[in-house]
Amino acid sequence: MTAPPGFRLPPAAQVAWLIANPRGFYEAGRRRFGPVFQVRFPGLPPEVCVATADLAEHVFATDSGAGRAGDIRRNFVGPLVGEESLLCLDREPWWRHRKLISPPLHGRAVARWKETIAEIAAEEVATWPTGRPFALRPRMERITLEVIMRVVFGITDAERLRSLRGLLPRLVELGGSAALLRLPPKVRDRATTSPLLLKAGALPTTRYVRVRDAVDAILYDEIARRRANPDPSAMDVLSQLVAARDDTGAPLTDQELRDELMTLLQAGHETTATALAWTFERLVRSPRALATLRDELADGGEGPYLGAVVKEALRARPIVLGAPRTLDEPISIGGYAIPAGWYVSAAIPLILSDPDVYPDPEEFRPERFLGEDAARANKAWIPFGGGRRYCAGAQLAMLELRTVLTEVLRGVSLAPVQARPERPILKNVTLAPSRSAQVLSRPRGALGGTGRGIMALSDR
Ligand code: HEM
């Protein structure tokens, strides 16, 4: 057995192609080499990508054996979320954290937050401009950030909420900036710990450390308050994590709690906001689906079509490029041998656009997830990854998507600014819409059924 084929381009050229056209890069791999191929990026082991759901099952199966998901993420997000983060841990320490974090993020537990999420969304929608173009993605970030602060961190103090509203977006932006992430780890560690370098206020690393320390001070104080006054009826994730005990009866330490809060912020804020932005980007360009959804909502609220719209949006415009694992032992996939030390990854956008499972993949068709095709469509649907490392916040994300979509469509009519679809571009760790999901908004009813009137005007 041989290793899978791959581009002959040097790794630096492959990463440049990936940045210029992320989906095009992977689609070229599938076209040229088939469903198993390798890509190379500078300074990293070869990465083998698989492009069908059946092959992805083999990748996810490595979670119980040779595969480690935390190892790869530690290189990229370790300094942002901390070494004790669920994202970066592997094996036993990961399992201990996962068991403690799963109950407060379970579907039934997060369902209790629906009304709060609806209120947050309605408050945001009330601030939107009428009749002039604006970008939805930053608006969605405000909603998802508010959800993290109230639902996950459980912060109620108005003053504290106000200061975090300023600090957290800066933390996410500075932490995710290329200036920080692309530094070699040794340089980055020195720049974020050396007292001398931390005096240089103009350095992005120094600005990052100052914001991080301000956020940490608030988080550690929240942890101390929860420990001092435990409230068994509190619904926020932090209170439940403080109360949680592992199999030996031990609680999470302050450092572990802080790292998990940072993890939930970094993993759950931008991803969900981007998914919401894409959902609207697709919907306003799909008048039939939008009209069907409006009819369902008018008939009394959330029904199956809403769920299908959210699934189809995550399928047509997945947020995350891949779910990679480092291999501790060699494995074989699709007739190829993959050596120990290499990465193997489920190429999420390729699997979600596999024409054998999703015919005419470029079409936005929520009906795929209803009726007799639904079982097949659902089986290959992996926007949240899979295996044991499946997204821990998927239930919260789906609740946010359904609830915010409902509130927005109840409050306003939306229309695209340009008929041309927005391109997926790499923004921090997500595939985001190139113009941040530009729309026109009018109070409900002013656009008529589909908003085609405004679209025609603005396209001239
Ligand atoms: C639409 C929004 C979201 C998308 C598309 C998404 C996607 C993903 C993906 C693809 C993974 C990797 C899975 C794998 O490697 O197999 C992941 C992991 C994770 N996500 Fe999400 N996510 C979203 C929202 C959230 C939210 C809201 C939270 C929490 C507040 C969250 C927390 C996590 C955590 C903690 C992990 C690591 C799990 C582990 O390694 O055990 N995510 N997510």
Residues whose N, C-alpha, C, O or C-beta is under 5 A from the ligand:
A	BS01	HEM	A69 L86 L87 L264 A267 G268 T271 T272 A275 I319 V320 A323 P383 F384 G385 G386 R388 R389 Y390 C391 A392 G393 A394 L396 A397
